């Protein structure tokens, strides 16, 4: 992303750096970084990568300092690895290191008083606390590792980091061009100090651009905004039931027991919104080798929008996030053209059949799991986050900040 004096390193192809790039929040991480993974580096990873980067660039912080900062806030050090089939043992080849600054820390940075070689812990916010600024402390990503910056941005586009501005410094012409191409601009006055030696990236004040397609709804959105979220409460389920009742029972005259078929409480439901109005839904059921997408419904007053497309795309992305490689569904024959737009094809050897007065065709779609798909061996805190919110810290990991009050010592097997 950027290269900085004293403690920050970034290596990239100079020719690539001179090309026109998109602003950070417009980079499609699922496409640009699909062959990469990032994870919070441990002490061993830090001890290996820092000397390697220092040998190429020089003037980095000591390993002990980087370890201390990462212990203060684990989000400060993201190791970059190429995606392999051996998900449990990623081999980091690069990293992005960040400093989460307090107001005083930002003021010191602007006034050129900040010691980046050995940051004062009092100037850094701990895990779970919203910082005043995020400083790109170190970035070392050669060649094909560079797109990992988009993955790191995803990690810091959720609470408590949502909308917090990014700051960086550059020391070469290539680094400056690359930084500016990502949407950074020269900083102005900060706390009464001339901060023109810094670059700042002011992030969107609306919903994060990098939010996954299945978690884009934010209450209070413009009435024309289309968004999708996972149903997580009984109130959400009532929204789903109301939409499907209007479409399938009201319009298509489907019998109640055929529409509400006993599978709703063993499935995931996505709700589509137009502004704040629940306007569409889709259901996903998961099996060992495939996921089934079904019960797509959009209220008739909103069918002039592209909400149906957003719902299907969101369902596909959620299945990719869960590691699925094959999707299955039943399409009414008259709607085959719609499903083919997403790549669905009639299942080879599949049979046509009829239920609830419509004729159907079995359809399938082969997909690739997302680079950071949920899997055994990844951060256990991610796996216990709320469904569809794997990109945001959850309540259970925030509870980890409390001292252990019920240790396992003395446990008696019953």
C-alpha positions in Angstrom: 0.0 0.0 0.0 2.5 2.6 1.1 6.1 2.8 2.2 7.2 4.8 5.2 10.4 6.0 6.7 11.8 4.4 9.8 9.3 1.5 10.5 7.1 1.0 7.5 8.0 -1.2 4.5 6.1 -1.9 1.2 7.6 -3.6 -1.8 5.8 -3.7 -5.1 6.5 -3.7 -8.8 7.3 -0.1 -9.8 5.5 -0.6 -13.1 2.4 -1.8 -11.3 2.7 1.2 -8.9 2.5 3.6 -11.8 -0.7 2.1 -13.1 -4.0 3.7 -12.3 -5.7 1.9 -9.4 -9.1 2.1 -7.8 -9.7 3.7 -4.4 -9.3 1.3 -1.5 -13.0 0.8 -0.8 -13.7 0.0 -4.4 -11.2 -2.9 -4.6 -13.0 -6.2 -5.0 -11.2 -8.4 -2.5 -13.0 -11.6 -3.6 -11.5 -11.1 -7.1 -8.2 -9.3 -6.6 -7.1 -11.3 -3.6 -8.8 -14.6 -4.2 -5.5 -16.5 -4.0 -4.5 -14.9 -0.7 -5.4 -15.3 2.9 -4.6 -13.1 5.9 -4.5 -13.9 9.6 -3.3 -12.4 12.8 0.4 -13.2 13.1 1.7 -14.9 16.2 5.1 -14.2 17.9 6.9 -16.8 15.7 5.5 -15.4 12.5 6.5 -11.8 13.5 10.0 -13.0 14.5 10.5 -14.6 11.1 9.0 -11.8 8.9 10.4 -8.6 10.5 14.1 -9.5 10.0 13.3 -10.7 6.4 11.7 -7.3 5.6 14.4 -5.4 7.5 17.1 -7.1 5.4 15.4 -5.8 2.2 14.5 -2.3 3.4 16.1 -1.6 6.8 15.2 0.7 9.7 12.3 -1.4 11.1 11.1 -1.6 14.6 12.6 -4.4 16.7 10.8 -7.8 16.8 10.1 -7.4 20.5 8.4 -4.0 19.8 6.2 -5.4 17.1 5.3 -8.4 19.3 4.4 -6.0 22.2 2.2 -3.9 19.9 0.4 -7.0 18.5 -0.2 -8.3 22.0 -1.7 -4.9 22.9 -4.1 -5.3 19.9 -4.0 -8.4 17.8 -5.5 -6.5 14.8 -2.2 -4.6 14.6 -0.4 -7.4 12.6 -1.8 -9.2 9.6 0.3 -11.9 8.0 -0.2 -12.6 4.3 0.0 -16.0 2.8 -0.9 -17.6 -0.5 -4.0 -19.7 -0.4 -3.2 -23.5 -0.5 -5.2 -26.6 0.0 -3.5 -27.0 3.4 -5.7 -24.4 5.1 -4.4 -25.4 8.6 -0.8 -24.4 7.9 -0.6 -21.1 6.0 3.0 -19.9 5.3 3.2 -16.2 5.7 5.3 -14.4 3.1 4.4 -10.8 3.9 2.5 -8.6 6.4 0.6 -5.4 7.0 1.1 -3.8 10.4 -1.1 -1.1 11.8 -1.1 1.3 14.8 -4.5 2.2 16.3 -3.9 5.7 17.6 -5.6 7.7 20.3 -6.2 11.4 19.8 -2.9 12.2 21.5 -1.2 9.7 19.3 -2.5 11.2 16.1 -1.5 14.7 17.3 2.1 13.5 18.0 2.2 11.8 14.6 1.1 15.1 12.9 3.6 17.1 14.9 6.4 14.6 14.0 6.9 13.7 17.7 5.6 10.1 17.4 8.2 7.4 18.0 7.4 4.8 15.4 10.4 2.7 16.3 9.0 2.1 19.8 5.4 3.4 20.1 4.2 4.5 23.6 1.4 2.1 24.6 -0.5 5.1 26.1 -0.9 6.4 22.5 -2.4 3.2 21.2 -5.9 2.0 21.7 -6.4 -1.6 22.9 -8.5 -4.3 21.2 -12.2 -3.5 21.2 -11.8 0.3 21.6 -12.4 2.8 18.8 -9.2 4.6 17.7 -9.0 8.2 16.5 -6.9 7.1 13.5 -5.3 4.0 12.0 -1.7 4.5 10.9 -0.2 2.1 8.3 2.9 1.3 10.4 4.4 -1.4 8.1 3.5 -3.1 4.9 5.7 -5.7 3.3 4.0 -7.4 0.3 5.9 -8.2 -2.8 4.4 -8.9 -6.2 1.2 -10.9 -6.1 0.9 -10.4 -2.3 0.0 -6.7 -2.8 -3.8 -7.2 -3.3 -4.0 -8.5 0.3 -4.4 -4.8 1.3 -8.1 -5.3 0.3 -8.4 -8.1 2.7 -6.9 -6.1 5.5 -9.3 -3.2 4.7 -12.2 -5.6 5.2 -10.9 -6.4 8.7 -10.8 -2.8 9.7 -14.1 -1.8 8.0 -16.2 -3.2 10.9 -16.7 -1.9 14.5 -14.8 -0.5 16.3 -12.9 0.6 13.2 -15.8 1.6 10.9 -15.1 4.9 9.2 -11.9 5.6 11.1 -9.5 7.4 8.7 -6.2 5.8 7.6 -2.9 7.7 7.6 0.3 6.8 5.9 3.7 8.2 4.8 5.7 7.6 1.7 9.4 8.0 0.9 9.7 7.3 -2.8 8.1 8.5 -6.0 6.7 5.0 -6.8 5.3 4.8 -3.3 3.7 8.2 -3.6 2.1 7.4 -6.9 0.8 4.1 -5.6 -0.6 5.7 -2.4 -2.4 8.5 -4.3 -3.8 6.0 -6.8 -5.5 4.3 -3.8 -7.4 7.4 -2.9 -5.0 8.9 -0.2 -4.5 12.6 -0.3 -2.2 15.0 1.5 -3.3 15.7 5.1 -3.8 19.2 6.3 -3.7 20.7 9.7 -4.2 18.2 12.6 -4.4 19.5 16.2 -2.7 22.8 15.2 0.2 21.0 13.5 1.0 21.0 9.7 0.6 17.3 8.8 1.4 17.7 5.1 4.0 15.0 5.4 1.2 12.5 6.0 -1.4 11.0 3.6 -4.9 10.5 4.8 -7.7 8.2 3.4 -11.1 9.4 4.6 -13.4 6.5 4.5 -17.1 6.4 3.6 -19.5 7.6 6.3 -22.2 5.3 5.0 -22.2 1.5 5.0 -18.8 -0.1 4.4 -18.3 -0.8 0.7 -16.5 -4.0 1.5 -19.4 -5.4 3.6 -20.3 -8.9 2.2 -23.3 -9.0 -0.1 -25.4 -10.8 2.6 -24.9 -8.1 5.2 -25.4 -4.7 3.6 -28.5 -3.5 5.3 -28.2 -0.5 7.7 -31.3 1.0 9.2 -32.0 4.5 8.0 -30.8 3.9 4.4 -32.0 6.0 1.5 -35.5 4.8 0.5 -34.1 3.7 -2.9 -31.2 1.8 -1.5 -31.3 -2.0 -2.1 -29.7 -4.1 0.6 -29.7 -7.6 2.1 -29.2 -9.1 5.6 -29.5 -12.4 7.4 -32.6 -13.1 9.4 -31.5 -13.4 13.0 -34.5 -12.8 15.2 -38.1 -13.7 15.5 -39.0 -10.3 14.2 -36.9 -11.0 11.1 -38.7 -14.3 10.6 -42.0 -12.5 10.7 -40.8 -10.2 7.9 -39.9 -13.3 5.9 -43.2 -15.0 6.6 -45.1 -11.8 5.6 -43.3 -11.5 2.3 -43.8 -15.1 1.3 -47.4 -15.0 2.4 -48.0 -12.0 0.1 -46.3 -13.6 -2.9 -46.9 -17.3 -2.7 -50.2 -17.5 -0.8 -51.7 -14.2 -1.9 -50.6 -14.1 -5.5 -50.0 -17.7 -6.4 -52.7 -19.2 -4.2 -50.3 -21.7 -2.7 -51.9 -23.7 0.2 -50.5 -22.6 3.6 -49.1 -26.0 4.5 -47.3 -26.3 1.2 -45.6 -22.9 1.5 -44.6 -23.3 5.1 -43.3 -26.8 4.7 -41.6 -27.5 8.0 -38.1 -26.6 6.7 -38.0 -22.9 7.8 -36.4 -23.4 11.2 -33.6 -25.6 9.8 -32.6 -23.0 7.1 -31.0 -19.6 6.8 -33.2 -16.8 5.4 -31.9 -13.6 3.8 -34.1 -10.5 3.8 -33.9 -7.9 1.0 -34.7 -4.3 1.8 -35.7 -1.3 -0.3 -34.7 1.5 2.0 -36.1 0.3 5.4 -38.9 -1.7 3.9 -38.6 -5.5 3.9 -39.3 -6.3 0.3 -37.9 -9.7 -0.6 -36.4 -12.9 0.8 -34.7 -16.1 -0.1 -34.0 -19.4 1.8 -30.9 -21.5 2.0 -30.7 -25.1 3.3 -27.3 -26.7 3.8 -26.4 -30.3 3.2 -23.1 -32.1 3.4 -22.1 -31.8 -0.3 -24.3 -28.9 -1.5 -26.5 -26.0 -0.5 -30.0 -25.6 -1.8 -31.3 -22.1 -2.7 -35.0 -21.8 -2.7 -38.1 -19.7 -1.8 -37.0 -16.6 -3.6 -39.8 -14.0 -3.2 -40.1 -10.3 -4.0 -43.2 -8.2 -3.3 -44.8 -7.1 -6.5 -44.5 -3.4 -5.8 -40.7 -3.8 -5.7 -40.3 -6.0 -8.8 -39.2 -3.0 -10.9 -36.0 -3.0 -8.8 -33.0 -5.5 -9.1 -33.7 -6.8 -5.6 -34.2 -10.4 -6.8 -30.7 -10.3 -8.4 -29.1 -8.9 -5.2 -30.8 -11.6 -3.1 -29.5 -14.5 -5.3 -26.0 -13.0 -5.5 -26.0 -12.6 -1.7 -27.2 -16.2 -1.2 -24.4 -17.5 -3.5 -21.7 -15.4 -1.7 -22.9 -16.7 1.7 -22.6 -20.3 0.5 -19.1 -19.5 -0.8 -18.3 -18.0 2.6 -19.3 -21.3 4.2 -17.0 -23.3 1.8 -19.6 -24.8 -0.5 -18.6 -25.8 -4.1 -22.0 -26.8 -5.5 -25.5 -25.2 -5.3 -28.7 -26.9 -6.2 -32.2 -25.6 -6.8 -35.6 -26.1 -8.4 -36.6 -23.6 -11.0 -40.0 -23.2 -12.5 -39.5 -23.8 -16.2 -40.7 -20.3 -17.1 -37.9 -18.8 -14.9 -34.9 -20.8 -16.3 -33.7 -17.7 -18.1 -33.5 -15.8 -14.8 -31.5 -18.5 -13.0 -29.1 -18.9 -16.0 -27.9 -15.4 -15.5 -26.1 -16.5 -12.4 -24.6 -19.6 -14.1 -27.2 -22.2 -13.1 -27.8 -24.9 -15.6 -30.3 -27.8 -15.8 -28.8 -30.7 -13.8 -27.4 -33.4 -16.1 -29.8 -36.3 -15.9 -32.2 -34.3 -13.8 -35.9 -34.9 -14.0 -38.8 -32.5 -14.5 -41.4 -32.7 -11.8 -44.5 -30.8 -10.4 -45.5 -29.5 -7.0 -47.9 -26.8 -5.8 -49.3 -26.6 -9.4 -46.1 -25.5 -11.1 -43.6 -27.6 -13.2 -40.0 -27.5 -12.1 -36.5 -28.3 -13.3 -33.5 -29.3 -11.2 -30.7 -26.8 -11.6 -27.1 -26.7 -10.3 -24.2 -24.2 -10.1 -20.5 -25.0 -9.4 -18.8 -22.3 -7.3 -15.5 -21.6 -5.6 -15.3 -21.0 -1.9 -14.1 -17.6 -0.8 -10.4 -17.4 0.1 -11.3 -16.8 3.8 -14.2 -19.3 3.8 -15.2 -20.7 7.2 -13.2 -23.9 8.0 -11.7 -25.9 10.8 -8.3 -24.4 11.7 -9.1 -20.8 11.4 -9.5 -18.3 14.2 -12.1 -20.0 16.6 -13.5 -16.6 17.4 -14.6 -16.2 13.8 -16.5 -19.5 13.8 -18.6 -18.5 16.8 -19.6 -15.1 15.4 -23.3 -14.6 14.4 -24.3 -16.1 11.2 -23.3 -13.9 8.3 -21.3 -11.6 10.5 -18.0 -13.4 10.3 -16.4 -10.2 9.2 -17.2 -8.4 12.5 -16.0 -9.1 16.1 -18.8 -10.8 18.0 -20.1 -10.6 21.6 -18.3 -13.8 22.7 -14.8 -12.6 21.7 -15.4 -9.3 23.4 -16.2 -11.4 26.5 -12.7 -12.8 26.3 -11.4 -9.5 27.6 -12.8 -10.4 31.0 -10.6 -12.4 33.4 -11.3 -16.1 33.5 -13.6 -16.6 36.5 -14.4 -20.3 36.0 -11.1 -22.1 35.2 -11.0 -25.7 34.3 -8.8 -26.7 37.2 -10.7 -29.0 39.6 -13.3 -30.1 36.9 -14.7 -33.5 37.8 -15.9 -35.8 35.1 -19.5 -36.9 35.6 
